Amino acid sequence: MAESRSVKFLGLLRALLRHGVDFLVVGGVAAQLEGAPILTLDLDVLYDKAPENLGRLLGALRELNACYRDPAGRHIEPDIAKLETLRLHLLRTDLGALDVLGTIGSGFTYQDLVGRTVSYALGEVRVHVLELAAVIETKEQANREKDRAVLPVLRQTLRMKTRPSGEKEDEE
Amino acid sequence: MAQPLFGVPEPIPDPSPPAESPDGVDLTLIQWTLSLTPLERLELLQDWVDGLAELQRGRVEER
């Protein structure tokens, strides 16, 4: 399998959209799209666990030659049963690291958070991105060291975003 | 007792906004990313990631 050394964000998003997957961009990429200068080396997406969406997601993951980033080095591919039952899928793909999440924070699902998103046009694609306030909440709930480390930047960005400014947004 | 010819000058307030928040966050970086469009922000992130990958590969040429 050809593994990309650096993640190609737009390529991964295009693949998911091409297969009609219902998903939200969350995590570090969501924070960056919302204006927070956060470096992340993977794309995190929260997917809808509706049965029809699992098939679309699996199609996209197969196109990307996705397999789990297994510490033991085993080659394990995602399948419908895993996508149905597991919460966390840390995958390597032809276009870099892709984290496919069934829930985030304290157990929030796609359905819980789809109303807290911003729609952004990124060139020819349009994606739903978790709004910054919700990114902060989910990172506070996750409460891992790596999440706590970025919270000051995220909170400060939210404060500066909410001030009137000449910010350029391309939202719906 | 000798008096100074001129009074002690008032400190001149710094007209520029602070570059850093009290907890050490670089405000100028946030202002910059907020001035970009979402696509430009994603491209910036992609540049950072690609640059890191280049560094890991040791292909960055000395300038």
gemmi code that builds the backbone of each chain (N, CA, C; Angstrom):
import gemmi

chains = {
    "A": [
        ("MET", (0.844, -1.188, 0.000), (0.000, 0.000, 0.000), (0.879, 1.237, 0.000)),
        ("ALA", (0.555, 2.188, -0.854), (1.316, 3.439, -0.878), (0.808, 4.350, 0.222)),
        ("GLU", (1.667, 4.670, 1.161), (1.254, 5.562, 2.241), (1.865, 6.929, 2.035)),
        ("SER", (1.026, 7.952, 2.072), (1.523, 9.309, 1.926), (2.209, 9.736, 3.211)),
        ("ARG", (3.393, 10.375, 3.097), (4.096, 10.837, 4.289), (3.385, 12.023, 4.921)),
        ("SER", (2.859, 12.936, 4.087), (2.146, 14.060, 4.676), (0.700, 14.030, 4.192)),
        ("VAL", (-0.178, 14.378, 5.116), (-1.608, 14.263, 4.841), (-2.014, 15.288, 3.785)),
        ("LYS", (-2.902, 14.888, 2.913), (-3.447, 15.778, 1.889), (-4.910, 16.045, 2.248)),
        ("PHE", (-5.116, 17.174, 2.890), (-6.436, 17.445, 3.476), (-7.534, 17.512, 2.405)),
        ("LEU", (-7.295, 18.309, 1.370), (-8.344, 18.464, 0.355), (-8.612, 17.158, -0.370)),
        ("GLY", (-7.567, 16.384, -0.591), (-7.752, 15.093, -1.268), (-8.627, 14.157, -0.460)),
        ("LEU", (-8.397, 14.115, 0.849), (-9.221, 13.263, 1.714), (-10.675, 13.747, 1.717)),
        ("LEU", (-10.853, 15.053, 1.818), (-12.225, 15.597, 1.833), (-12.933, 15.299, 0.520)),
        ("ARG", (-12.203, 15.457, -0.580), (-12.814, 15.174, -1.897), (-13.255, 13.711, -1.982)),
        ("ALA", (-12.432, 12.803, -1.481), (-12.774, 11.375, -1.557), (-14.050, 11.096, -0.751)),
        ("LEU", (-14.150, 11.657, 0.439), (-15.341, 11.434, 1.265), (-16.585, 12.012, 0.577)),
        ("LEU", (-16.445, 13.198, 0.012), (-17.595, 13.848, -0.637), (-17.988, 13.123, -1.922)),
        ("ARG", (-16.984, 12.621, -2.641), (-17.259, 11.889, -3.890), (-18.137, 10.669, -3.622)),
        ("HIS", (-17.976, 10.072, -2.444), (-18.776, 8.894, -2.089), (-20.053, 9.279, -1.344)),
        ("GLY", (-20.293, 10.571, -1.195), (-21.541, 11.022, -0.563), (-21.600, 10.766, 0.927)),
        ("VAL", (-20.452, 10.715, 1.584), (-20.420, 10.426, 3.025), (-20.931, 11.637, 3.805)),
        ("ASP", (-21.797, 11.383, 4.778), (-22.229, 12.436, 5.698), (-21.242, 12.480, 6.856)),
        ("PHE", (-20.528, 13.600, 6.959), (-19.510, 13.722, 8.000), (-19.323, 15.195, 8.361)),
        ("LEU", (-18.718, 15.413, 9.514), (-18.340, 16.754, 9.959), (-16.825, 16.777, 10.125)),
        ("VAL", (-16.213, 17.873, 9.729), (-14.792, 18.068, 10.026), (-14.689, 18.539, 11.477)),
        ("VAL", (-13.889, 17.842, 12.264), (-13.740, 18.172, 13.688), (-12.236, 18.264, 14.010)),
        ("GLY", (-11.922, 18.496, 15.268), (-10.517, 18.461, 15.697), (-9.695, 19.637, 15.190)),
        ("GLY", (-8.417, 19.369, 14.968), (-7.475, 20.429, 14.631), (-7.775, 21.119, 13.306)),
        ("VAL", (-8.222, 20.365, 12.312), (-8.524, 20.995, 11.017), (-9.739, 21.914, 11.156)),
        ("ALA", (-10.726, 21.486, 11.955), (-11.875, 22.364, 12.204), (-11.414, 23.652, 12.883)),
        ("ALA", (-10.527, 23.511, 13.864), (-10.020, 24.687, 14.569), (-9.289, 25.616, 13.600)),
        ("GLN", (-8.469, 25.045, 12.740), (-7.723, 25.856, 11.772), (-8.679, 26.544, 10.802)),
        ("LEU", (-9.676, 25.816, 10.312), (-10.631, 26.427, 9.385), (-11.411, 27.550, 10.057)),
        ("GLU", (-11.587, 27.428, 11.350), (-12.289, 28.469, 12.107), (-11.363, 29.626, 12.494)),
        ("GLY", (-10.082, 29.529, 12.114), (-9.183, 30.653, 12.303), (-8.131, 30.481, 13.378)),
        ("ALA", (-8.118, 29.338, 14.057), (-7.120, 29.119, 15.108), (-5.851, 28.537, 14.488)),
        ("PRO", (-4.706, 29.154, 14.726), (-3.465, 28.631, 14.140), (-2.965, 27.398, 14.884)),
        ("ILE", (-3.511, 26.247, 14.496), (-3.203, 24.976, 15.155), (-2.587, 24.030, 14.127)),
        ("LEU", (-1.478, 23.448, 14.473), (-0.865, 22.475, 13.572), (-1.391, 21.080, 13.899)),
        ("THR", (-1.853, 20.387, 12.894), (-2.288, 19.007, 13.080), (-1.801, 18.181, 11.904)),
        ("LEU", (-1.532, 16.925, 12.161), (-0.953, 16.074, 11.121), (-1.934, 15.037, 10.606)),
        ("ASP", (-3.203, 15.186, 10.990), (-4.209, 14.270, 10.447), (-5.534, 15.010, 10.293)),
        ("LEU", (-6.429, 14.356, 9.572), (-7.785, 14.891, 9.404), (-8.722, 14.075, 10.281)),
        ("ASP", (-9.477, 14.751, 11.156), (-10.460, 14.088, 12.004), (-11.848, 14.362, 11.443)),
        ("VAL", (-12.612, 13.300, 11.229), (-13.999, 13.488, 10.810), (-14.921, 12.661, 11.699)),
        ("LEU", (-16.083, 13.235, 11.978), (-17.134, 12.565, 12.754), (-18.191, 12.128, 11.757)),
        ("TYR", (-18.473, 10.832, 11.716), (-19.371, 10.340, 10.674), (-20.730, 9.952, 11.234)),
        ("ASP", (-21.722, 10.042, 10.353), (-23.079, 9.625, 10.684), (-23.116, 8.097, 10.643)),
        ("LYS", (-23.609, 7.509, 11.747), (-23.611, 6.041, 11.815), (-24.870, 5.411, 11.223)),
        ("ALA", (-25.630, 6.194, 10.463), (-26.785, 5.621, 9.761), (-26.286, 4.522, 8.828)),
        ("PRO", (-27.043, 3.389, 8.743), (-26.555, 2.234, 7.966), (-26.156, 2.585, 6.545)),
        ("GLU", (-26.954, 3.403, 5.855), (-26.631, 3.727, 4.460), (-25.338, 4.542, 4.365)),
        ("ASN", (-25.054, 5.317, 5.406), (-23.827, 6.129, 5.371), (-22.582, 5.270, 5.603)),
        ("LEU", (-22.755, 4.192, 6.376), (-21.592, 3.326, 6.631), (-21.078, 2.711, 5.337)),
        ("GLY", (-21.991, 2.347, 4.444), (-21.593, 1.776, 3.157), (-20.837, 2.799, 2.317)),
        ("ARG", (-21.341, 4.030, 2.330), (-20.652, 5.091, 1.565), (-19.267, 5.365, 2.144)),
        ("LEU", (-19.211, 5.392, 3.482), (-17.924, 5.648, 4.136), (-16.937, 4.531, 3.801)),
        ("LEU", (-17.418, 3.292, 3.862), (-16.518, 2.170, 3.570), (-16.014, 2.245, 2.128)),
        ("GLY", (-16.884, 2.672, 1.208), (-16.458, 2.835, -0.184), (-15.328, 3.853, -0.308)),
        ("ALA", (-15.469, 4.964, 0.397), (-14.425, 5.996, 0.354), (-13.127, 5.463, 0.963)),
        ("LEU", (-13.256, 4.746, 2.076), (-12.052, 4.240, 2.752), (-11.343, 3.200, 1.890)),
        ("ARG", (-12.115, 2.403, 1.173), (-11.492, 1.414, 0.273), (-10.765, 2.109, -0.864)),
        ("GLU", (-11.380, 3.170, -1.409), (-10.713, 3.920, -2.486), (-9.379, 4.495, -1.997)),
        ("LEU", (-9.347, 4.862, -0.719), (-8.141, 5.461, -0.139), (-7.150, 4.413, 0.378)),
        ("ASN", (-7.487, 3.124, 0.191), (-6.646, 2.026, 0.697), (-6.390, 2.172, 2.198)),
        ("ALA", (-7.463, 2.469, 2.934), (-7.321, 2.721, 4.370), (-7.091, 1.428, 5.135)),
        ("CYS", (-6.193, 1.500, 6.117), (-6.062, 0.427, 7.092), (-5.707, 1.058, 8.441)),
        ("TYR", (-5.929, 0.291, 9.496), (-5.710, 0.827, 10.840), (-4.224, 1.049, 11.101)),
        ("ARG", (-3.930, 2.130, 11.821), (-2.553, 2.375, 12.255), (-2.314, 1.480, 13.469)),
        ("ASP", (-1.997, 0.237, 13.187), (-1.888, -0.770, 14.225), (-0.484, -0.770, 14.828)),
        ("PRO", (-0.366, -0.553, 16.152), (0.968, -0.511, 16.768), (1.755, -1.796, 16.537)),
        ("ALA", (1.041, -2.905, 16.366), (1.728, -4.176, 16.150), (2.087, -4.390, 14.681)),
        ("GLY", (1.705, -3.465, 13.824), (2.069, -3.555, 12.414), (1.198, -4.492, 11.599)),
        ("ARG", (0.086, -4.951, 12.173), (-0.791, -5.838, 11.417), (-1.571, -5.043, 10.374)),
        ("HIS", (-1.938, -5.705, 9.286), (-2.740, -5.050, 8.248), (-4.214, -5.335, 8.533)),
        ("ILE", (-4.907, -4.359, 9.073), (-6.320, -4.524, 9.420), (-7.109, -3.444, 8.690)),
        ("GLU", (-8.062, -3.886, 7.885), (-8.853, -2.922, 7.122), (-10.184, -2.670, 7.819)),
        ("PRO", (-10.723, -1.481, 7.648), (-12.053, -1.217, 8.222), (-13.125, -2.011, 7.477)),
        ("ASP", (-14.201, -2.324, 8.186), (-15.354, -2.959, 7.543), (-16.621, -2.420, 8.215)),
        ("ILE", (-17.743, -2.837, 7.703), (-19.020, -2.292, 8.206), (-19.183, -2.591, 9.698)),
        ("ALA", (-18.846, -3.801, 10.116), (-19.035, -4.166, 11.529), (-18.196, -3.266, 12.436)),
        ("LYS", (-16.969, -3.019, 12.031), (-16.118, -2.142, 12.859), (-16.664, -0.711, 12.866)),
        ("LEU", (-17.080, -0.238, 11.697), (-17.600, 1.131, 11.630), (-18.877, 1.279, 12.453)),
        ("GLU", (-19.648, 0.191, 12.558), (-20.887, 0.216, 13.346), (-20.604, 0.257, 14.837)),
        ("THR", (-19.586, -0.482, 15.264), (-19.425, -0.730, 16.695), (-18.298, 0.053, 17.363)),
        ("LEU", (-17.213, 0.277, 16.656), (-16.082, 0.940, 17.306), (-16.256, 2.450, 17.259)),
        ("ARG", (-15.668, 3.119, 18.242), (-15.811, 4.574, 18.342), (-14.731, 5.303, 17.553)),
        ("LEU", (-13.573, 4.680, 17.474), (-12.388, 5.375, 17.007), (-11.702, 4.534, 15.927)),
        ("HIS", (-11.467, 5.147, 14.774), (-10.768, 4.448, 13.695), (-9.596, 5.315, 13.259)),
        ("LEU", (-8.412, 4.979, 13.719), (-7.207, 5.739, 13.383), (-6.575, 5.054, 12.189)),
        ("LEU", (-6.703, 5.697, 11.032), (-6.374, 5.020, 9.778), (-5.194, 5.683, 9.078)),
        ("ARG", (-4.445, 4.868, 8.342), (-3.477, 5.409, 7.386), (-4.070, 5.183, 6.001)),
        ("THR", (-3.872, 6.137, 5.125), (-4.452, 6.036, 3.787), (-3.402, 6.470, 2.761)),
        ("ASP", (-3.768, 6.322, 1.502), (-2.882, 6.799, 0.426), (-2.655, 8.308, 0.508)),
        ("LEU", (-3.567, 9.011, 1.178), (-3.467, 10.478, 1.281), (-3.153, 10.921, 2.711)),
        ("GLY", (-2.588, 10.038, 3.514), (-2.165, 10.408, 4.858), (-3.108, 9.945, 5.943)),
        ("ALA", (-2.839, 10.418, 7.152), (-3.562, 9.936, 8.330), (-4.976, 10.511, 8.374)),
        ("LEU", (-5.927, 9.610, 8.578), (-7.342, 9.983, 8.635), (-7.947, 9.325, 9.873)),
        ("ASP", (-8.469, 10.150, 10.776), (-9.129, 9.626, 11.974), (-10.629, 9.731, 11.761)),
        ("VAL", (-11.278, 8.586, 11.736), (-12.710, 8.509, 11.478), (-13.376, 8.173, 12.808)),
        ("LEU", (-14.214, 9.074, 13.284), (-14.708, 8.977, 14.658), (-16.221, 8.789, 14.688)),
        ("GLY", (-16.651, 7.855, 15.518), (-18.087, 7.632, 15.711), (-18.669, 8.601, 16.722)),
        ("THR", (-17.876, 8.968, 17.714), (-18.274, 9.975, 18.710), (-17.042, 10.789, 19.073)),
        ("ILE", (-17.282, 11.981, 19.622), (-16.179, 12.796, 20.144), (-16.586, 13.392, 21.485)),
        ("GLY", (-15.610, 13.935, 22.195), (-15.886, 14.548, 23.498), (-16.438, 13.526, 24.462)),
        ("SER", (-17.518, 13.891, 25.109), (-18.111, 12.970, 26.087), (-19.168, 12.088, 25.451)),
        ("GLY", (-18.987, 11.774, 24.174), (-19.894, 10.845, 23.496), (-20.819, 11.506, 22.492)),
        ("PHE", (-20.462, 12.686, 22.022), (-21.303, 13.364, 21.039), (-21.225, 12.660, 19.689)),
        ("THR", (-22.396, 12.460, 19.090), (-22.474, 11.834, 17.773), (-22.626, 12.905, 16.693)),
        ("TYR", (-22.577, 12.434, 15.455), (-22.840, 13.315, 14.304), (-24.175, 14.032, 14.490)),
        ("GLN", (-25.197, 13.266, 14.890), (-26.528, 13.870, 15.020), (-26.555, 14.933, 16.106)),
        ("ASP", (-25.765, 14.719, 17.167), (-25.719, 15.710, 18.254), (-25.122, 17.031, 17.785)),
        ("LEU", (-24.162, 16.957, 16.857), (-23.349, 18.146, 16.552), (-23.615, 18.746, 15.178)),
        ("VAL", (-24.423, 18.079, 14.353), (-24.606, 18.576, 12.989), (-25.231, 19.977, 12.994)),
        ("GLY", (-25.938, 20.303, 14.059), (-26.528, 21.648, 14.165), (-25.554, 22.699, 14.667)),
        ("ARG", (-24.347, 22.278, 15.002), (-23.355, 23.239, 15.505), (-22.174, 23.340, 14.531)),
        ("THR", (-22.492, 23.476, 13.286), (-21.451, 23.499, 12.259), (-21.538, 24.766, 11.418)),
        ("VAL", (-20.465, 25.022, 10.728), (-20.391, 26.102, 9.747), (-20.090, 25.429, 8.412)),
        ("SER", (-20.719, 25.913, 7.357), (-20.462, 25.344, 6.034), (-19.442, 26.215, 5.315)),
        ("TYR", (-18.342, 25.599, 4.906), (-17.283, 26.347, 4.238), (-17.061, 25.808, 2.828)),
        ("ALA", (-16.910, 26.736, 1.897), (-16.490, 26.365, 0.539), (-14.979, 26.365, 0.513)),
        ("LEU", (-14.416, 25.228, 0.112), (-12.952, 25.101, 0.008), (-12.650, 24.759, -1.437)),
        ("GLY", (-12.494, 25.801, -2.246), (-12.360, 25.544, -3.673), (-13.664, 24.972, -4.190)),
        ("GLU", (-13.580, 23.807, -4.818), (-14.773, 23.225, -5.435), (-15.577, 22.368, -4.457)),
        ("VAL", (-15.094, 22.208, -3.245), (-15.827, 21.367, -2.290), (-16.434, 22.229, -1.191)),
        ("ARG", (-17.506, 21.725, -0.621), (-18.138, 22.407, 0.509), (-18.275, 21.397, 1.635)),
        ("VAL", (-17.802, 21.792, 2.814), (-17.797, 20.854, 3.941), (-18.442, 21.495, 5.158)),
        ("HIS", (-18.953, 20.634, 6.029), (-19.518, 21.087, 7.294), (-18.440, 20.937, 8.370)),
        ("VAL", (-18.192, 22.032, 9.052), (-17.090, 22.113, 10.000), (-17.655, 22.435, 11.378)),
        ("LEU", (-17.203, 21.705, 12.382), (-17.661, 21.974, 13.747), (-17.232, 23.383, 14.151)),
        ("GLU", (-18.180, 24.160, 14.666), (-17.856, 25.543, 15.031), (-16.865, 25.559, 16.194)),
        ("LEU", (-16.111, 26.650, 16.265), (-14.994, 26.700, 17.203), (-15.437, 26.507, 18.657)),
        ("ALA", (-16.557, 27.087, 19.032), (-17.021, 26.932, 20.420), (-17.244, 25.456, 20.748)),
        ("ALA", (-17.765, 24.714, 19.781), (-18.008, 23.284, 19.998), (-16.697, 22.497, 19.991)),
        ("VAL", (-15.738, 22.915, 19.159), (-14.415, 22.269, 19.184), (-13.818, 22.412, 20.581)),
        ("ILE", (-13.934, 23.615, 21.145), (-13.392, 23.855, 22.485), (-14.084, 22.956, 23.509)),
        ("GLU", (-15.404, 22.877, 23.422), (-16.150, 22.036, 24.376), (-15.716, 20.576, 24.293)),
        ("THR", (-15.570, 20.076, 23.068), (-15.210, 18.660, 22.936), (-13.788, 18.403, 23.427)),
        ("LYS", (-12.911, 19.377, 23.225), (-11.533, 19.204, 23.716), (-11.486, 19.317, 25.237)),
        ("GLU", (-12.333, 20.180, 25.806), (-12.405, 20.262, 27.269), (-12.900, 18.936, 27.841)),
        ("GLN", (-13.863, 18.341, 27.167), (-14.408, 17.066, 27.650), (-13.405, 15.935, 27.480)),
        ("ALA", (-12.699, 15.938, 26.354), (-11.702, 14.882, 26.135), (-10.597, 14.980, 27.185)),
        ("ASN", (-10.198, 16.231, 27.505), (-9.286, 16.507, 28.626), (-7.982, 15.718, 28.555)),
        ("ARG", (-7.503, 15.466, 27.347), (-6.188, 14.846, 27.215), (-5.138, 15.954, 27.227)),
        ("GLU", (-3.919, 15.580, 27.524), (-2.865, 16.592, 27.625), (-2.740, 17.381, 26.314)),
        ("LYS", (-2.818, 16.668, 25.184), (-2.651, 17.355, 23.894), (-3.817, 18.307, 23.624)),
        ("ASP", (-4.992, 17.989, 24.166), (-6.131, 18.894, 24.006), (-5.973, 20.121, 24.898)),
        ("ARG", (-5.561, 19.883, 26.145), (-5.385, 21.005, 27.075), (-4.327, 21.976, 26.562)),
        ("ALA", (-3.315, 21.443, 25.869), (-2.217, 22.288, 25.395), (-2.685, 23.332, 24.381)),
        ("VAL", (-3.696, 23.008, 23.589), (-4.119, 23.956, 22.548), (-5.295, 24.826, 22.984)),
        ("LEU", (-5.874, 24.514, 24.135), (-7.069, 25.261, 24.548), (-6.837, 26.770, 24.679)),
        ("PRO", (-5.693, 27.247, 25.222), (-5.520, 28.711, 25.289), (-5.601, 29.384, 23.923)),
        ("VAL", (-5.020, 28.759, 22.902), (-5.072, 29.334, 21.550), (-6.510, 29.322, 21.028)),
        ("LEU", (-7.210, 28.219, 21.262), (-8.589, 28.125, 20.765), (-9.494, 29.144, 21.448)),
        ("ARG", (-9.346, 29.261, 22.757), (-10.202, 30.220, 23.496), (-9.902, 31.654, 23.068)),
        ("GLN", (-8.620, 31.966, 22.899), (-8.251, 33.322, 22.484), (-8.785, 33.605, 21.080)),
        ("THR", (-8.700, 32.619, 20.195), (-9.219, 32.798, 18.830), (-10.716, 33.061, 18.868)),
        ("LEU", (-11.423, 32.314, 19.710), (-12.873, 32.512, 19.806), (-13.183, 33.927, 20.293)),
        ("ARG", (-12.418, 34.388, 21.269), (-12.632, 35.762, 21.764), (-12.412, 36.770, 20.636)),
        ("MET", (-11.357, 36.564, 19.852), (-11.044, 37.534, 18.792), (-12.007, 37.402, 17.615)),
        ("LYS", (-12.516, 36.205, 17.386), (-13.490, 36.001, 16.306), (-14.803, 36.702, 16.584)),
        ("THR", (-15.179, 36.709, 17.840), (-16.495, 37.236, 18.179), (-16.503, 38.758, 18.242)),
        ("ARG", (-15.282, 39.376, 18.159), (-15.241, 40.834, 18.070), (-15.564, 41.241, 16.646)),
        ("PRO", (-16.203, 42.401, 16.476), (-16.427, 42.878, 15.104), (-15.092, 43.122, 14.418)),
        ("SER", (-14.944, 42.604, 13.216), (-13.692, 42.784, 12.487), (-13.959, 42.610, 11.010)),
        ("GLY", (-12.930, 42.744, 10.238), (-13.074, 42.590, 8.791), (-12.786, 41.175, 8.342)),
        ("GLU", (-13.076, 40.211, 9.225), (-12.746, 38.821, 8.888), (-13.442, 38.392, 7.611)),
        ("LYS", (-12.665, 37.675, 6.775), (-13.225, 37.191, 5.522), (-13.717, 35.766, 5.737)),
        ("GLU", (-14.974, 35.546, 5.601), (-15.524, 34.203, 5.737), (-16.281, 33.858, 4.461)),
        ("ASP", (-16.383, 32.604, 4.205), (-17.165, 32.156, 3.066), (-18.124, 31.102, 3.578)),
        ("GLU", (-19.085, 31.578, 4.328), (-20.009, 30.662, 4.972), (-21.356, 30.751, 4.295)),
        ("GLU", (-22.132, 29.709, 4.512), (-23.519, 29.769, 4.045), (-24.346, 30.542, 5.028)),
    ],
    "B": [
        ("MET", (16.557, 73.773, 47.226), (16.736, 72.548, 46.447), (16.452, 72.849, 44.980)),
        ("ALA", (17.368, 72.408, 44.154), (17.196, 72.697, 42.726), (15.980, 71.964, 42.173)),
        ("GLN", (15.238, 72.662, 41.337), (14.072, 72.064, 40.688), (14.424, 71.726, 39.241)),
        ("PRO", (13.969, 70.640, 38.719), (14.226, 70.375, 37.308), (13.566, 71.443, 36.446)),
        ("LEU", (14.245, 71.746, 35.313), (13.681, 72.733, 34.406), (12.313, 72.287, 33.879)),
        ("PHE", (12.242, 71.002, 33.640), (10.988, 70.462, 33.111), (10.489, 69.380, 34.056)),
        ("GLY", (9.198, 69.214, 34.085), (8.644, 68.163, 34.926), (8.977, 66.787, 34.368)),
        ("VAL", (8.820, 65.801, 35.207), (9.046, 64.427, 34.748), (8.020, 64.103, 33.667)),
        ("PRO", (8.479, 63.677, 32.498), (7.500, 63.446, 31.429), (6.548, 62.293, 31.749)),
        ("GLU", (5.346, 62.477, 31.294), (4.353, 61.404, 31.440), (4.779, 60.228, 30.564)),
        ("PRO", (4.636, 58.995, 31.046), (4.956, 57.866, 30.155), (4.038, 57.878, 28.936)),
        ("ILE", (4.650, 57.652, 27.772), (3.868, 57.659, 26.527), (3.198, 56.281, 26.384)),
        ("PRO", (1.891, 56.267, 26.273), (1.246, 54.959, 26.126), (1.621, 54.319, 24.795)),
        ("ASP", (1.811, 52.991, 24.831), (2.153, 52.262, 23.616), (0.894, 52.175, 22.747)),
        ("PRO", (0.926, 52.757, 21.548), (-0.290, 52.766, 20.734), (-0.599, 51.407, 20.097)),
        ("SER", (0.399, 50.516, 20.040), (0.155, 49.242, 19.374), (-0.507, 48.256, 20.337)),
        ("PRO", (-1.417, 47.436, 19.838), (-2.051, 46.445, 20.703), (-1.034, 45.399, 21.141)),
        ("PRO", (-1.272, 44.706, 22.245), (-0.303, 43.711, 22.703), (-0.168, 42.579, 21.692)),
        ("ALA", (1.050, 42.077, 21.568), (1.298, 40.982, 20.626), (1.034, 39.628, 21.267)),
        ("GLU", (0.888, 39.638, 22.580), (0.745, 38.367, 23.295), (-0.323, 38.531, 24.378)),
        ("SER", (-1.089, 37.473, 24.597), (-2.076, 37.518, 25.673), (-1.366, 37.257, 27.004)),
        ("PRO", (-2.022, 37.568, 28.120), (-1.376, 37.330, 29.421), (-0.927, 35.881, 29.612)),
        ("ASP", (-1.618, 34.932, 28.981), (-1.194, 33.531, 29.138), (-0.264, 33.070, 28.016)),
        ("GLY", (0.296, 34.022, 27.261), (1.374, 33.679, 26.325), (0.945, 33.289, 24.934)),
        ("VAL", (-0.312, 33.530, 24.571), (-0.765, 33.183, 23.225), (-0.376, 34.303, 22.254)),
        ("ASP", (0.198, 33.930, 21.120), (0.617, 34.900, 20.103), (-0.624, 35.450, 19.392)),
        ("LEU", (-0.970, 36.683, 19.704), (-2.189, 37.272, 19.140), (-2.010, 37.647, 17.667)),
        ("THR", (-0.766, 37.942, 17.292), (-0.538, 38.346, 15.897), (-0.781, 37.184, 14.941)),
        ("LEU", (-0.440, 35.983, 15.405), (-0.666, 34.793, 14.573), (-2.171, 34.561, 14.384)),
        ("ILE", (-2.915, 34.761, 15.458), (-4.377, 34.582, 15.364), (-4.979, 35.648, 14.450)),
        ("GLN", (-4.509, 36.888, 14.603), (-5.025, 37.961, 13.730), (-4.758, 37.631, 12.268)),
        ("TRP", (-3.583, 37.084, 12.024), (-3.227, 36.727, 10.649), (-4.159, 35.631, 10.112)),
        ("THR", (-4.321, 34.547, 10.861), (-5.158, 33.455, 10.342), (-6.618, 33.897, 10.210)),
        ("LEU", (-7.057, 34.775, 11.120), (-8.442, 35.255, 11.006), (-8.627, 36.141, 9.776)),
        ("SER", (-7.540, 36.732, 9.292), (-7.654, 37.604, 8.118), (-7.737, 36.791, 6.821)),
        ("LEU", (-7.492, 35.492, 6.910), (-7.513, 34.638, 5.722), (-8.902, 34.067, 5.494)),
        ("THR", (-9.167, 33.615, 4.278), (-10.400, 32.878, 4.019), (-10.213, 31.441, 4.525)),
        ("PRO", (-11.302, 30.697, 4.721), (-11.154, 29.305, 5.153), (-10.267, 28.484, 4.216)),
        ("LEU", (-10.397, 28.692, 2.908), (-9.546, 27.937, 1.973), (-8.073, 28.311, 2.181)),
        ("GLU", (-7.814, 29.601, 2.371), (-6.426, 30.028, 2.603), (-5.890, 29.432, 3.908)),
        ("ARG", (-6.759, 29.305, 4.908), (-6.326, 28.696, 6.186), (-5.954, 27.226, 5.969)),
        ("LEU", (-6.756, 26.533, 5.164), (-6.449, 25.124, 4.911), (-5.150, 25.000, 4.113)),
        ("GLU", (-4.959, 25.892, 3.162), (-3.724, 25.873, 2.372), (-2.510, 26.173, 3.252)),
        ("LEU", (-2.701, 27.069, 4.215), (-1.623, 27.385, 5.153), (-1.262, 26.144, 5.973)),
        ("LEU", (-2.286, 25.466, 6.475), (-2.052, 24.237, 7.245), (-1.340, 23.193, 6.383)),
        ("GLN", (-1.793, 23.083, 5.117), (-1.154, 22.119, 4.205), (0.319, 22.471, 3.996)),
        ("ASP", (0.600, 23.772, 3.878), (2.003, 24.207, 3.716), (2.830, 23.818, 4.938)),
        ("TRP", (2.268, 24.036, 6.143), (2.988, 23.677, 7.372), (3.292, 22.178, 7.390)),
        ("VAL", (2.268, 21.390, 7.077), (2.419, 19.932, 7.124), (3.432, 19.463, 6.077)),
        ("ASP", (3.326, 20.028, 4.874), (4.274, 19.650, 3.812), (5.694, 20.068, 4.199)),
        ("GLY", (5.810, 21.253, 4.814), (7.131, 21.720, 5.240), (7.736, 20.802, 6.288)),
        ("LEU", (6.908, 20.352, 7.217), (7.389, 19.414, 8.234), (7.850, 18.108, 7.601)),
        ("ALA", (7.059, 17.634, 6.633), (7.429, 16.385, 5.952), (8.763, 16.548, 5.231)),
        ("GLU", (8.954, 17.715, 4.621), (10.234, 17.988, 3.949), (11.380, 17.954, 4.949)),
        ("LEU", (11.155, 18.584, 6.104), (12.195, 18.589, 7.136), (12.521, 17.162, 7.576)),
        ("GLN", (11.458, 16.354, 7.735), (11.675, 14.970, 8.162), (12.480, 14.203, 7.132)),
        ("ARG", (12.274, 14.560, 5.893), (13.017, 13.869, 4.829), (14.406, 14.465, 4.641)),
        ("GLY", (14.673, 15.562, 5.331), (15.995, 16.183, 5.220), (16.271, 16.794, 3.876)),
        ("ARG", (15.204, 17.251, 3.231), (15.383, 17.791, 1.879), (15.355, 19.313, 1.841)),
        ("VAL", (15.310, 19.914, 2.995), (15.297, 21.366, 3.000), (16.698, 21.884, 2.730)),
        ("GLU", (16.821, 22.677, 1.712), (18.134, 23.194, 1.341), (18.490, 24.392, 2.214)),
        ("GLU", (19.769, 24.522, 2.489), (20.228, 25.693, 3.234), (20.046, 26.934, 2.376)),
        ("ARG", (19.578, 27.982, 3.031), (19.371, 29.229, 2.282), (20.578, 30.119, 2.471)),
    ],
}
model = gemmi.Model(1)
for chain_id, residues in chains.items():
    chain = gemmi.Chain(chain_id)
    for i, (resn, *xyz) in enumerate(residues, 1):
        res = gemmi.Residue()
        res.name, res.seqid = resn, gemmi.SeqId(i, " ")
        for name, pos in zip(("N", "CA", "C"), xyz):
            atom = gemmi.Atom()
            atom.name, atom.element = name, gemmi.Element(name[0])
            atom.pos, atom.b_iso = gemmi.Position(*pos), 0.0
            res.add_atom(atom)
        chain.add_residue(res)
    model.add_chain(chain)
structure = gemmi.Structure()
structure.add_model(model)
structure.setup_entities()
